[in-house]
């Protein structure tokens, strides 16, 4: 699980492990040409408006991906968030970890300082990235797992230089 500030992390996290299954919002399928590329990576599409039904599908498909030795990449905020702002993490990643028993590898970065969310502009600088120790889901609720991941990512993010 990683914080989501820009398009940078969607590119930069690709080489970390292979193969991967990305959890993506269903609306991305409506972008011509891009949708074909997305389908080629076999993502897990998430329809937020379906609530509990969408969460069950995420867990089911996430477990299938994990059984195929695919890393499941989740941005728990559910959308890109400007650097320095906070948004409640959604429980999908925590629920997947709880149901599957898979550990979560948290990733924190400050890409939003350099790759601006609402502008097609990239500033010069060095993006900081920290990959944390795996977080075990055993004996925890999905909510507790999600909070532990959020606390770790937000804590690490506060240590980064603002550039």
N, CA, C and O of each residue as an XYZ file, in Angstrom:
652
protein
N       0.852     -1.173      0.000
C       0.000      0.000      0.000
C       0.892      1.228      0.000
O       1.905      1.287      0.698
N       0.494      2.203     -0.796
C       1.276      3.425     -0.939
C       0.358      4.634     -0.917
O      -0.802      4.566     -1.326
N       0.907      5.750     -0.426
C       0.156      6.992     -0.556
C       0.100      7.356     -2.041
O       0.925      6.898     -2.833
N      -0.884      8.186     -2.409
C      -1.118      8.502     -3.822
C      -1.182     10.012     -3.989
O      -2.168     10.647     -3.614
N      -0.118     10.586     -4.558
C      -0.040     12.036     -4.712
C       0.008     12.484     -6.166
O      -0.361     13.615     -6.480
N       0.460     11.601     -7.056
C       0.654     12.010     -8.448
C       0.651     10.786     -9.346
O       0.428      9.663     -8.892
N       0.900     11.020    -10.622
C       1.029      9.906    -11.565
C       2.372      9.198    -11.402
O       2.543      8.075    -11.876
N       3.315      9.845    -10.741
C       4.668      9.292    -10.614
C       4.661      7.881    -10.034
O       5.301      6.981    -10.577
N       3.941      7.688     -8.934
C       3.997      6.384     -8.265
C       3.392      5.270     -9.114
O       3.751      4.104     -8.949
N       2.477      5.617    -10.021
C       1.924      4.577    -10.889
C       2.989      4.057    -11.853
O       2.897      2.927    -12.330
N       3.974      4.861    -12.131
C       5.099      4.431    -12.973
C       6.220      3.836    -12.127
O       6.775      2.791    -12.468
N       6.545      4.494    -11.038
C       7.720      4.131    -10.237
C       7.556      2.827     -9.472
O       8.550      2.155     -9.198
N       6.338      2.450     -9.120
C       6.143      1.219     -8.356
C       6.169     -0.030     -9.237
O       6.274     -1.146     -8.727
N       6.076      0.149    -10.544
C       6.060     -0.997    -11.459
C       7.271     -1.918    -11.301
O       7.095     -3.135    -11.228
N       8.501     -1.379    -11.244
C       9.654     -2.281    -11.180
C       9.925     -2.907     -9.800
O      10.829     -3.733     -9.672
N       9.163     -2.530     -8.778
C       9.421     -3.062     -7.434
C       9.238     -4.564     -7.333
O      10.003     -5.251     -6.656
N       8.241     -5.058     -7.995
C       7.978     -6.492     -7.965
C       7.256     -6.864     -9.247
O       6.686     -6.016     -9.932
N       7.295     -8.112     -9.542
C       6.601     -8.564    -10.732
C       6.112     -9.968    -10.456
O       6.837    -10.743     -9.833
N       4.962    -10.318    -10.872
C       3.914     -9.502    -11.465
C       3.092     -8.767    -10.395
O       3.216     -9.036     -9.200
N       2.259     -7.841    -10.853
C       1.449     -7.035     -9.942
C      -0.009     -7.027    -10.391
O      -0.318     -7.255    -11.561
N      -0.883     -6.761     -9.447
C      -2.297     -6.509     -9.722
C      -2.624     -5.176     -9.066
O      -2.535     -5.042     -7.845
N      -2.994     -4.209     -9.857
C      -3.291     -2.872     -9.347
C      -4.782     -2.736     -9.093
O      -5.598     -3.182     -9.900
N      -5.137     -2.124     -7.977
C      -6.531     -1.808     -7.697
C      -6.761     -0.398     -8.232
O      -6.141      0.566     -7.784
N      -7.675     -0.303     -9.207
C      -7.905      0.962     -9.906
C      -9.387      1.302     -9.927
O     -10.244      0.418     -9.930
N      -9.670      2.586     -9.941
C     -11.074      2.987    -10.033
C     -11.607      2.652    -11.429
O     -10.924      2.843    -12.435
N     -12.816      2.160    -11.461
C     -13.456      1.697    -12.690
C     -13.546      2.804    -13.744
O     -13.519      2.516    -14.941
N     -13.651      4.037    -13.324
C     -13.805      5.161    -14.254
C     -12.637      5.283    -15.230
O     -12.785      5.883    -16.294
N     -11.487      4.728    -14.884
C     -10.331      4.801    -15.786
C     -10.574      4.042    -17.088
O      -9.888      4.281    -18.082
N     -11.537      3.138    -17.087
C     -11.870      2.402    -18.308
C     -12.499      3.295    -19.371
O     -12.577      2.904    -20.535
N     -12.941      4.471    -18.993
C     -13.584      5.376    -19.942
C     -12.597      6.260    -20.694
O     -13.008      7.081    -21.515
N     -11.322      6.109    -20.431
C     -10.304      6.920    -21.108
C      -9.806      6.142    -22.327
O      -9.144      5.115    -22.178
N     -10.124      6.628    -23.538
C      -9.720      5.907    -24.753
C      -8.210      5.668    -24.810
O      -7.428      6.492    -24.336
N      -7.825      4.584    -25.369
C      -6.451      4.100    -25.545
C      -5.847      3.696    -24.199
O      -5.317      2.593    -24.064
N      -5.924      4.577    -23.215
C      -5.416      4.264    -21.879
C      -6.107      3.018    -21.334
O      -5.485      2.193    -20.666
N      -7.407      2.890    -21.630
C      -8.157      1.738    -21.128
C      -7.606      0.420    -21.678
O      -7.617     -0.591    -20.975
N      -7.135      0.417    -22.902
C      -6.559     -0.797    -23.493
C      -5.276     -1.176    -22.757
O      -5.032     -2.349    -22.472
N      -4.465     -0.172    -22.458
C      -3.233     -0.421    -21.706
C      -3.545     -0.971    -20.316
O      -2.885     -1.897    -19.844
N      -4.547     -0.397    -19.671
C      -4.924     -0.865    -18.333
C      -5.386     -2.315    -18.350
O      -5.003     -3.107    -17.489
N      -6.198     -2.655    -19.321
C      -6.696     -4.030    -19.397
C      -5.560     -5.028    -19.587
O      -5.659     -6.174    -19.150
N      -4.493     -4.599    -20.232
C      -3.369     -5.510    -20.482
C      -2.622     -5.895    -19.200
O      -1.936     -6.916    -19.176
N      -2.746     -5.095    -18.139
C      -2.044     -5.419    -16.889
C      -2.933     -6.188    -15.903
O      -2.525     -6.450    -14.771
N      -4.128     -6.542    -16.327
C      -5.067     -7.322    -15.520
C      -5.277     -6.732    -14.120
O      -4.990     -7.384    -13.117
N      -5.775     -5.506    -14.062
C      -5.996     -4.872    -12.758
C      -7.265     -5.387    -12.077
O      -8.035     -6.161    -12.645
N      -7.446     -4.936    -10.867
C      -8.683     -5.171    -10.131
C      -9.420     -3.835    -10.157
O      -8.994     -2.873     -9.518
N     -10.528     -3.780    -10.899
C     -11.271     -2.528    -10.983
C     -12.256     -2.435     -9.827
O     -12.884     -3.419     -9.436
N     -12.371     -1.236     -9.296
C     -13.162     -0.983     -8.099
C     -14.231      0.053     -8.419
O     -13.916      1.166     -8.839
N     -15.497     -0.312     -8.220
C     -16.609      0.622     -8.418
C     -17.033      1.129     -7.042
O     -17.773      0.461     -6.320
N     -16.560      2.301     -6.698
C     -16.781      2.837     -5.349
C     -18.249      2.929     -4.959
O     -18.610      2.686     -3.807
N     -19.091      3.280     -5.921
C     -20.505      3.489     -5.598
C     -21.216      2.196     -5.186
O     -22.336      2.246     -4.679
N     -20.579      1.039     -5.398
C     -21.200     -0.234     -5.021
C     -20.943     -0.624     -3.569
O     -21.472     -1.628     -3.092
N     -20.137      0.162     -2.867
C     -19.923     -0.035     -1.437
C     -19.452     -1.424     -1.046
O     -18.394     -1.876     -1.485
N     -20.249     -2.107     -0.210
C     -19.881     -3.416      0.334
C     -19.672     -4.440     -0.781
O     -18.760     -5.263     -0.708
N     -20.501     -4.388     -1.792
C     -20.369     -5.321     -2.917
C     -19.009     -5.136     -3.602
O     -18.354     -6.115     -3.959
N     -18.596     -3.901     -3.782
C     -17.290     -3.616     -4.391
C     -16.157     -4.114     -3.496
O     -15.153     -4.628     -3.989
N     -16.316     -3.964     -2.199
C     -15.294     -4.412     -1.253
C     -15.148     -5.936     -1.308
O     -14.034     -6.458     -1.286
N     -16.263     -6.632     -1.378
C     -16.209     -8.100     -1.471
C     -15.494     -8.540     -2.750
O     -14.690     -9.472     -2.739
N     -15.802     -7.854     -3.848
C     -15.151     -8.177     -5.122
C     -13.651     -7.906     -5.029
O     -12.845     -8.708     -5.500
N     -13.277     -6.787     -4.426
C     -11.860     -6.453     -4.249
C     -11.147     -7.553     -3.458
O     -10.064     -7.994     -3.844
N     -11.745     -7.988     -2.372
C     -11.127     -9.034     -1.543
C     -11.034    -10.342     -2.325
O      -9.992    -10.998     -2.314
N     -12.105    -10.721     -2.998
C     -12.109    -11.975     -3.766
C     -11.041    -11.955     -4.867
O     -10.258    -12.897     -4.991
N     -11.012    -10.887     -5.661
C     -10.029    -10.803     -6.745
C      -8.617    -10.598     -6.204
O      -7.648    -11.081     -6.790
N      -8.503     -9.890     -5.100
C      -7.197     -9.701     -4.479
C      -6.610    -11.017     -4.000
O      -5.420    -11.273     -4.189
N      -7.435    -11.854     -3.380
C      -6.974    -13.170     -2.919
C      -6.568    -14.031     -4.114
O      -5.561    -14.737     -4.057
N      -7.347    -13.976     -5.195
C      -6.982    -14.728     -6.404
C      -5.627    -14.269     -6.938
O      -4.803    -15.091     -7.339
N      -5.400    -12.971     -6.944
C      -4.121    -12.428     -7.420
C      -2.973    -12.858     -6.519
O      -1.908    -13.236     -7.008
N      -3.177    -12.804     -5.216
C      -2.138    -13.226     -4.275
C      -1.797    -14.707     -4.454
O      -0.634    -15.095     -4.352
N      -2.804    -15.524     -4.718
C      -2.565    -16.961     -4.943
C      -1.730    -17.207     -6.204
O      -1.055    -18.230     -6.326
N      -1.787    -16.250     -7.136
C      -0.983    -16.336     -8.368
C       0.372    -15.651     -8.181
O       1.086    -15.384     -9.148
N       0.710    -15.373     -6.926
C       1.972    -14.697     -6.579
C       2.096    -13.311     -7.202
O       3.192    -12.879     -7.559
N       0.971    -12.620     -7.330
C       0.980    -11.243     -7.820
C       0.858    -10.314     -6.614
O       0.018    -10.526     -5.740
N       1.697     -9.292     -6.577
C       1.574     -8.269     -5.543
C       0.338     -7.440     -5.858
O       0.114     -7.077     -7.013
N      -0.459     -7.141     -4.854
C      -1.632     -6.288     -5.041
C      -1.251     -4.883     -4.592
O      -0.926     -4.654     -3.427
N      -1.296     -3.951     -5.534
C      -0.916     -2.560     -5.263
C      -2.187     -1.751     -5.023
O      -3.074     -1.696     -5.875
N      -2.260     -1.128     -3.853
C      -3.449     -0.357     -3.471
C      -3.029      1.029     -3.001
O      -2.078      1.184     -2.236
N      -3.761      2.029     -3.477
C      -3.624      3.397     -2.974
C      -4.827      3.624     -2.057
O      -5.918      3.925     -2.541
N      -4.646      3.485     -0.748
C      -5.783      3.457      0.168
C      -6.560      4.767      0.296
O      -7.672      4.770      0.823
N      -6.000      5.867     -0.171
C      -6.773      7.111     -0.126
C      -7.894      7.096     -1.164
O      -8.880      7.822     -1.035
N      -7.733      6.264     -2.190
C      -8.766      6.148     -3.213
C      -8.674      7.195     -4.303
O      -9.407      7.123     -5.289
N      -7.798      8.156     -4.148
C      -7.604      9.217     -5.132
C      -6.275      9.897     -4.842
O      -5.682      9.701     -3.782
N      -5.816     10.699     -5.796
C      -4.578     11.439     -5.537
C      -4.853     12.548     -4.520
O      -5.877     13.229     -4.578
N      -3.922     12.707     -3.602
C      -4.056     13.700     -2.532
C      -2.843     14.615     -2.582
O      -1.709     14.143     -2.654
N      -3.077     15.915     -2.545
C      -1.961     16.875     -2.588
C      -0.989     16.632     -1.444
O      -1.381     16.251     -0.342
N       0.290     16.862     -1.732
C       1.320     16.719     -0.706
C       0.978     17.618      0.478
O       0.653     18.791      0.294
N       1.047     17.084      1.669
C       0.754     17.842      2.886
C      -0.683     17.716      3.351
O      -0.981     17.987      4.514
N      -1.581     17.308      2.461
C      -2.978     17.113      2.849
C      -3.171     15.668      3.306
O      -2.405     14.776      2.943
N      -4.201     15.463      4.101
C      -4.493     14.116      4.589
C      -5.909     13.740      4.208
O      -6.811     14.577      4.187
N      -6.082     12.483      3.913
C      -7.396     11.942      3.591
C      -7.506     10.594      4.291
O      -6.533      9.843      4.360
N      -8.662     10.297      4.794
C      -8.867      9.013      5.471
C      -8.586      7.868      4.502
O      -9.032      7.883      3.354
N      -7.843      6.880      4.981
C      -7.549      5.703      4.171
C      -8.778      4.788      4.161
O      -9.419      4.569      5.189
N      -9.085      4.270      2.992
C     -10.189      3.331      2.857
C      -9.730      1.946      3.319
O      -8.539      1.640      3.279
N     -10.656      1.128      3.750
C     -10.317     -0.129      4.422
C     -10.067     -1.316      3.498
O      -9.812     -2.417      3.988
N     -10.130     -1.133      2.180
C      -9.981     -2.261      1.257
C      -8.689     -3.036      1.431
O      -8.707     -4.267      1.469
N      -7.574     -2.340      1.536
C      -6.287     -3.010      1.713
C      -6.209     -3.753      3.034
O      -5.691     -4.868      3.098
N      -6.724     -3.134      4.087
C      -6.741     -3.779      5.394
C      -7.624     -5.010      5.402
O      -7.297     -6.026      6.014
N      -8.751     -4.903      4.711
C      -9.665     -6.039      4.650
C      -9.051     -7.188      3.843
O      -9.172     -8.352      4.224
N      -8.394     -6.855      2.727
C      -7.734     -7.886      1.924
C      -6.653     -8.588      2.750
O      -6.540     -9.814      2.720
N      -5.868     -7.813      3.477
C      -4.812     -8.401      4.313
C      -5.405     -9.299      5.394
O      -4.908    -10.397      5.643
N      -6.464     -8.827      6.029
C      -7.096     -9.611      7.099
C      -7.660    -10.930      6.563
O      -7.469    -11.983      7.171
N      -8.343    -10.867      5.441
C      -8.984    -12.072      4.886
C      -7.977    -13.041      4.274
O      -8.189    -14.254      4.297
N      -6.885    -12.515      3.729
C      -5.906    -13.372      3.048
C      -4.755    -13.799      3.950
O      -4.099    -14.809      3.693
N      -4.510    -13.025      5.015
C      -3.356    -13.285      5.872
C      -2.062    -12.717      5.314
O      -0.997    -12.897      5.905
N      -2.146    -12.029      4.176
C      -0.947    -11.457      3.548
C      -0.481    -10.221      4.307
O      -1.292     -9.414      4.762
N       0.815    -10.085      4.437
C       1.380     -8.893      5.062
C       1.308     -7.726      4.087
O       1.279     -7.910      2.870
N       1.279     -6.523      4.650
C       1.265     -5.303      3.843
C       2.640     -4.668      3.900
O       3.215     -4.496      4.975
N       3.161     -4.322      2.731
C       4.418     -3.580      2.655
C       4.043     -2.118      2.397
O       3.614     -1.778      1.294
N       4.199     -1.247      3.406
C       3.825      0.157      3.223
C       4.919      0.929      2.482
O       6.111      0.695      2.683
N       4.490      1.847      1.628
C       5.420      2.671      0.863
C       5.008      4.128      1.027
O       3.854      4.491      0.794
N       5.964      4.957      1.431
C       5.727      6.397      1.598
C       6.643      7.153      0.643
O       7.784      6.750      0.414
N       6.140      8.239      0.095
C       6.940      9.064     -0.820
C       6.404     10.493     -0.804
O       5.350     10.773     -0.232
N       7.146     11.380     -1.438
C       6.718     12.781     -1.524
C       6.639     13.250     -2.975
O       7.014     14.383     -3.278
N       6.163     12.406     -3.862
C       6.107     12.752     -5.287
C       5.264     13.987     -5.563
O       5.507     14.703     -6.534
N       4.279     14.238     -4.720
C       3.399     15.381     -4.932
C       4.084     16.731     -4.831
O       3.539     17.739     -5.280
N       5.277     16.760     -4.245
C       6.048     18.008     -4.188
C       6.524     18.377     -5.592
O       6.649     19.557     -5.921
N       6.787     17.370     -6.411
C       7.401     17.588     -7.717
C       6.455     17.343     -8.890
O       6.527     18.037     -9.903
N       5.581     16.368     -8.753
C       4.586     16.089     -9.787
C       3.255     16.610     -9.250
O       2.627     15.973     -8.405
N       2.841     17.742     -9.734
C       1.663     18.399     -9.188
C       0.384     17.689     -9.629
O       0.260     17.251    -10.773
N      -0.539     17.588     -8.720
C      -1.761     16.807     -8.920
C      -2.638     17.354    -10.039
O      -3.075     16.592    -10.901
N      -2.900     18.640    -10.043
C      -3.857     19.216    -10.986
C      -3.215     19.940    -12.159
O      -3.907     20.590    -12.942
N      -1.916     19.832    -12.284
C      -1.231     20.545    -13.359
C      -0.332     19.581    -14.108
O       0.187     18.617    -13.546
N      -0.162     19.863    -15.383
C       0.753     19.043    -16.172
C       2.128     19.677    -16.072
O       2.669     20.186    -17.053
N       2.679     19.636    -14.878
C       3.983     20.260    -14.631
C       4.780     19.384    -13.676
O       4.244     18.792    -12.739
N       6.068     19.323    -13.946
C       6.975     18.573    -13.085
C       8.086     19.520    -12.662
O       8.737     20.141    -13.502
N       8.301     19.627    -11.350
C       9.373     20.472    -10.821
C      10.648     19.652    -10.678
O      10.606     18.437    -10.485
N      11.780     20.338    -10.776
C      13.064     19.681    -10.529
C      13.174     19.299     -9.061
O      12.661     19.998     -8.187
N      13.839     18.199     -8.801
C      14.073     17.775     -7.428
C      14.175     16.266     -7.341
O      14.068     15.559     -8.343
N      14.380     15.797     -6.150
C      14.520     14.363     -5.904
C      13.357     13.877     -5.057
O      13.110     14.391     -3.966
N      12.657     12.894     -5.564
C      11.542     12.306     -4.827
C      12.105     11.328     -3.800
O      12.926     10.470     -4.127
N      11.657     11.468     -2.566
C      12.073     10.559     -1.490
C      11.074      9.414     -1.388
O       9.864      9.624     -1.470
N      11.591      8.204     -1.207
C      10.748      7.011     -1.084
C      11.281      6.164      0.065
O      12.488      5.956      0.188
N      10.374      5.680      0.903
C      10.751      4.753      1.966
C       9.810      3.555      1.879
O       8.588      3.704      1.841
N      10.406      2.371      1.848
C       9.628      1.134      1.869
C       9.743      0.573      3.280
O      10.839      0.293      3.767
N       8.606      0.417      3.918
C       8.601      0.023      5.323
C       8.660     -1.471      5.547
O       8.596     -2.260      4.604
N       8.782     -1.847      6.801
C       8.763     -3.268      7.144
C       7.354     -3.822      6.938
O       6.373     -3.101      7.123
N       7.248     -5.089      6.558
C       5.923     -5.685      6.369
C       5.086     -5.601      7.648
O       5.584     -5.811      8.754
N       3.820     -5.293      7.463
C       2.879     -5.190      8.579
C       1.997     -6.434      8.575
O       1.308     -6.715      7.595
N       2.025     -7.166      9.667
C       1.247     -8.400      9.780
C      -0.214     -8.077     10.103
O      -0.492     -7.217     10.938
N      -1.142     -8.764      9.444
C      -2.555     -8.542      9.741
C      -3.085     -9.423     10.875
O      -4.215     -9.233     11.325
N      -2.295    -10.367     11.333
C      -2.783    -11.376     12.281
C      -3.252    -10.760     13.605
O      -2.547     -9.974     14.238
N      -4.466    -11.150     13.993
C      -5.044    -10.699     15.247
C      -5.570     -9.275     15.211
O      -5.882     -8.706     16.257
N      -5.673     -8.684     14.012
C      -6.128     -7.293     13.897
C      -7.372     -7.225     13.018
O      -7.585     -8.066     12.144
N      -8.181     -6.212     13.269
C      -9.323     -5.953     12.395
C      -8.829     -5.203     11.160
O      -7.720     -4.669     11.151
N      -9.658     -5.166     10.126
C      -9.305     -4.422      8.910
C      -9.068     -2.950      9.244
O      -8.167     -2.314      8.696
N      -9.879     -2.427     10.140
C      -9.743     -1.021     10.545
C      -8.407     -0.779     11.249
O      -7.747      0.229     10.999
N      -8.011     -1.697     12.125
C      -6.730     -1.566     12.840
C      -5.547     -1.663     11.875
O      -4.570     -0.924     12.001
N      -5.645     -2.575     10.919
C      -4.580     -2.730      9.922
C      -4.448     -1.446      9.112
O      -3.346     -0.932      8.918
N      -5.573     -0.941      8.647
C      -5.574      0.279      7.836
C      -4.994      1.446      8.618
O      -4.214      2.227      8.073
N      -5.362      1.577      9.887
C      -4.835      2.668     10.716
C      -3.331      2.533     10.903
O      -2.607      3.527     10.855
N      -2.855      1.307     11.117
C      -1.418      1.094     11.287
C      -0.654      1.492     10.020
O       0.403      2.118     10.091
N      -1.202      1.121      8.870
C      -0.570      1.494      7.595
C      -0.587      3.009      7.434
O       0.430      3.604      7.079
N      -1.728      3.637      7.691
C      -1.836      5.088      7.550
C      -0.881      5.801      8.497
O      -0.194      6.739      8.091
N      -0.831      5.375      9.736
C       0.069      6.010     10.705
C       1.521      5.907     10.249
O       2.282      6.866     10.378
N       1.908      4.744      9.716
C       3.290      4.572      9.269
C       3.579      5.471      8.066
O       4.570      6.200      8.055
N       2.706      5.416      7.051
C       2.937      6.213      5.836
C       2.936      7.700      6.162
O       3.827      8.426      5.722
N       1.955      8.165      6.922
C       1.880      9.592      7.257
C       3.071     10.016      8.109
O       3.599     11.114      7.933
N       3.496      9.155      9.028
C       4.663      9.463      9.859
C       5.924      9.600      9.034
O       6.712     10.522      9.249
N       6.123      8.691      8.089
C       7.306      8.759      7.222
C       7.245      9.975      6.306
O       8.255     10.641      6.083
N       6.066     10.262      5.782
C       5.900     11.396      4.866
C       6.261     12.710      5.549
O       6.817     13.605      4.913
N       5.952     12.833      6.833
C       6.274     14.063      7.567
C       7.772     14.273      7.722
O       8.216     15.396      7.962
N       8.553     13.217      7.588
C      10.008     13.323      7.725
C      10.686     13.815      6.448
O      11.847     14.225      6.484
N       9.975     13.780      5.323
C      10.583     14.161      4.049
C      10.792     15.663      3.956
O      10.023     16.438      4.524
N      11.841     16.080      3.233
C      12.015     17.517      2.989
C      10.907     18.007      2.053
O      10.471     17.276      1.164
N      10.461     19.231      2.256
C       9.399     19.790      1.411
C       9.904     20.316      0.077
O       9.111     20.636     -0.809
N      11.193     20.403     -0.065
C      11.869     20.861     -1.288
C      11.530     22.266     -1.653
O      12.026     22.780     -2.656
